[in-house]
């Protein structure tokens, strides 16, 4: 698979050019409102003094970093606010490849393509570990694949695209594998608020100097356009502590700083949003998962019901997940999904659908009709 060219826009552009109405289940843009506190923060910021319109601290606004640190139970100095989780992952992976001796990045198959694309961009060797039948990485398989050549191991939980969720014990095993091979575990936890299993465990719970946890507010606050993410690095004074200073420097040289109004708004939202907001979002997604998986069952599809996130992967009889077949679904059924081959070999026959649309029922009916 070509991981150097972003494939999502390829499908989205095809759907945009279609001669019919298409339900977009390609992209992961939440379709619900952000919390009101976020809008309040923006309104208040618009009336701020001129000094508040200038550069914020490069590592992020102190009040936002303090809020993140309190939620993650880490020292505030370990937190860097980034331009979304994408930059957070980039800083972590780049730092791991520079700091540790190997030049290999270990990834799951199927993989979120941007991880593999970033590894290619950085000139790293990639090794893929196929997931099991439930869409989960087996720590034993990861341990067998890791070696002295491994410098970075990337784990995403809840997972895009499989919906797998790893508990604290599994994350501790992944951290131990990184330690045993003198490598860095990069734990992307961007879907942590969308855990339906109750099993999610952060890699930070492993308390390992070989862990960087990354996250963003794009999904949890429904603000993918704000580009506010963060990374939690090992303490600067401990083992692998130079990862933090390298990340600060790279972040400043690349961005100077992040968006001040976006950070202010996110900070307000974190302080004022009740747990019920996140619970409502989970319930909304669970209802959609129920309805969509029911329709897949009627269509005779094989699928894994996700334990987290908001994606469903499905395999239809005699209809592998190629770009050509995805284009046919757009043209003939009016439903856009991502081909499994864009995520790797182990789920190349599958198609991934994003359930961030109020038209899930309509899409489900269209698929049932097409495959019925």
Long-range contacts (C-beta under 8 A, 24 or more apart in sequence): 1-113, 1-116, 1-341, 1-342, 1-343, 1-344, 1-345, 3-113, 3-116, 3-117, 3-119, 3-120, 4-117, 4-120, 4-121, 6-113, 6-114, 6-117, 7-113, 7-338, 7-339, 7-342, 8-113, 8-338, 8-342, 10-323, 11-323, 11-326, 11-327, 11-330, 11-336, 11-337, 11-338, 11-339, 12-336, 14-327, 14-330, 15-330, 15-336, 18-330, 18-331, 18-334, 19-331, 20-331, 20-334, 21-334, 22-330, 22-334, 22-335, 22-336, 23-334, 23-335, 23-336, 23-357, 23-359, 23-362, 23-363, 23-366, 24-336, 24-354, 24-357, 25-335, 25-336, 25-337, 25-353, 25-354, 25-355, 25-357, 25-363, 26-336, 26-337, 26-338, 26-354, 27-354, 27-356, 28-160, 28-219, 28-224, 28-310, 28-311, 28-354, 28-356, 29-224, 29-356, 30-219, 30-222, 30-224, 30-281, 30-356, 31-222, 31-356, 31-357, 31-358, 32-222, 32-281, 32-284, 33-222, 34-221, 34-222, 34-223, 34-269, 35-221, 35-269, 35-272, 35-273, 35-277, 36-272, 37-268, 37-269, 37-271, 37-272, 37-273, 38-221, 38-223, 38-265, 38-266, 38-268, 38-269, 38-273, 39-265, 40-268, 40-272, 41-264, 41-265, 41-266, 41-267, 41-268, 41-269, 42-261, 42-264, 42-265, 44-264, 44-268, 45-261, 45-264, 45-265, 52-260, 52-264, 53-260, 54-260, 55-256, 55-257, 55-260, 56-257, 56-258, 56-260, 56-263, 57-257, 58-248, 58-251, 58-252, 58-255, 58-256, 58-257, 59-248, 59-251, 60-230, 60-258, 60-263, 61-260, 61-263, 61-264, 61-267, 63-267, 64-228, 64-263, 64-264, 64-266, 64-267, 64-270, 65-230, 67-267, 67-270, 67-271, 68-230, 68-232, 68-270, 71-270, 72-202, 72-204, 72-213, 72-232, 73-204, 74-204, 74-232, 75-235, 77-235, 77-236, 77-244, 78-232, 78-233, 78-234, 78-235, 78-236, 78-244, 79-230, 79-231, 79-232, 80-230, 80-231, 80-233, 80-244, 80-247, 80-248, 80-251, 81-228, 81-229, 81-230, 81-258, 81-263, 82-214, 82-216, 82-229, 82-230, 82-231, 82-251, 82-258, 83-227, 83-229, 83-255, 83-258, 84-216, 84-218, 84-227, 84-228, 84-229, 85-188, 85-190, 85-214, 85-215, 85-216, 85-218, 85-229, 86-114, 86-229, 87-229, 87-251, 87-254, 87-255, 88-214, 88-215, 88-216, 88-229, 88-230, 88-231, 89-114, 89-115, 89-118, 89-154, 89-186, 89-188, 89-214, 89-231, 90-118, 91-231, 91-247, 91-250, 91-251, 92-152, 92-184, 92-186, 92-212, 92-214, 92-231, 92-233, 92-243, 92-247, 93-118, 93-119, 93-122, 93-124, 93-152, 93-154, 93-186, 94-122, 94-250, 95-184, 95-212, 95-233, 95-243, 95-246, 95-247, 95-250, 96-151, 96-152, 96-183, 96-184, 96-186, 96-212, 96-243, 97-122, 97-124, 97-151, 97-152, 98-246, 99-151, 99-184, 99-240, 99-242, 99-243, 99-246, 100-151, 100-152, 100-182, 100-183, 100-184, 101-148, 101-151, 101-182, 102-147, 102-148, 102-149, 102-150, 102-151, 102-181, 102-182, 102-183, 103-149, 103-151, 104-147, 104-149, 104-150, 104-151, 104-152, 105-150, 105-151, 105-152, 105-153, 105-154, 106-142, 106-145, 106-146, 106-150, 106-152, 106-153, 106-154, 106-183, 107-154, 108-137, 108-154, 108-155, 108-156, 108-159, 109-343, 109-344, 109-345, 109-346, 109-347, 110-161, 110-162, 110-313, 110-340, 110-343, 110-344, 110-346, 110-347, 110-350, 111-343, 111-344, 112-156, 112-160, 112-161, 112-188, 112-343, 113-342, 113-343, 115-154, 115-156, 115-188, 116-344, 119-152, 124-151, 124-152, 125-149, 128-344, 128-345, 128-346, 130-345, 130-346, 131-162, 131-164, 131-346, 131-347, 134-164, 134-304, 135-159, 135-162, 135-163, 135-164, 135-304, 135-313, 136-162, 136-164, 136-166, 137-164, 137-166, 137-174, 139-170, 139-173, 139-174, 139-177, 142-174, 142-177, 143-173, 143-177, 143-180, 146-177, 146-178, 146-180, 146-181, 146-183, 147-181, 148-181, 148-182, 150-181, 150-183, 151-183, 151-184, 152-183, 152-184, 152-186, 153-177, 153-178, 153-183, 153-184, 153-185, 153-186, 154-186, 154-188, 155-185, 155-186, 155-187, 155-188, 155-203, 156-187, 156-188, 156-189, 156-190, 156-191, 157-187, 157-188, 157-189, 157-191, 157-192, 157-200, 157-308, 158-191, 158-192, 158-194, 158-195, 158-200, 158-306, 158-307, 158-308, 158-309, 159-191, 159-308, 159-309, 160-191, 160-309, 160-311, 161-311, 161-313, 161-338, 161-343, 161-347, 161-352, 162-304, 162-306, 162-311, 162-313, 162-347, 163-304, 163-305, 163-306, 163-307, 163-308, 163-309, 163-311, 163-312, 163-313, 164-306, 164-307, 164-308, 165-195, 165-196, 165-197, 165-199, 165-200, 165-307, 165-308, 166-199, 166-200, 166-201, 167-199, 167-200, 167-201, 168-201, 168-202, 168-205, 168-206, 169-201, 170-201, 171-201, 171-202, 171-203, 171-205, 171-206, 172-201, 172-205, 172-206, 172-208, 174-203, 175-203, 175-206, 175-208, 175-210, 175-211, 176-206, 176-208, 178-208, 178-210, 178-211, 179-208, 179-209, 179-210, 183-210, 184-210, 184-211, 184-212, 184-240, 184-243, 185-210, 185-211, 185-212, 186-212, 186-214, 187-211, 187-212, 187-213, 187-214, 188-214, 188-215, 189-213, 189-214, 189-215, 190-214, 190-215, 190-216, 190-218, 190-219, 190-229, 191-219, 191-308, 191-309, 191-310, 192-220, 193-219, 193-220, 193-278, 193-281, 193-282, 194-219, 194-220, 194-281, 194-282, 194-285, 194-308, 194-309, 194-310, 195-282, 195-307, 195-308, 196-282, 196-285, 196-286, 196-289, 196-306, 196-307, 196-308, 197-307, 197-308, 199-307, 200-308, 204-232, 208-234, 209-234, 209-235, 209-238, 209-239, 209-240, 209-241, 210-234, 210-239, 210-240, 212-243, 217-266, 217-269, 219-310, 220-278, 220-281, 221-266, 221-269, 221-273, 222-281, 223-262, 223-266, 226-259, 226-262, 226-265, 226-266, 227-258, 227-259, 227-262, 228-258, 228-259, 228-262, 228-263, 228-266, 285-310, 285-355, 288-355, 288-360, 289-355, 291-360, 291-361, 291-364, 292-353, 292-355, 292-360, 292-363, 292-364, 294-364, 295-364, 295-365, 295-367, 295-368, 296-364, 296-367, 298-368, 298-372, 299-367, 299-368, 299-370, 299-371, 299-372, 300-371, 301-371, 310-354, 310-355, 310-356, 311-352, 311-353, 311-354, 311-355, 312-352, 312-353, 312-355, 313-340, 313-347, 313-350, 313-351, 313-352, 313-353, 314-350, 314-351, 314-353, 315-340, 315-349, 315-350, 315-351, 316-351, 316-371, 317-371, 319-371, 320-348, 320-349, 321-347, 321-348, 321-349, 321-350, 321-351, 321-352, 322-348, 325-351, 326-351, 329-367, 329-370, 332-370, 333-366, 333-367, 333-369, 333-370, 334-366, 335-363, 335-366, 335-367, 335-370
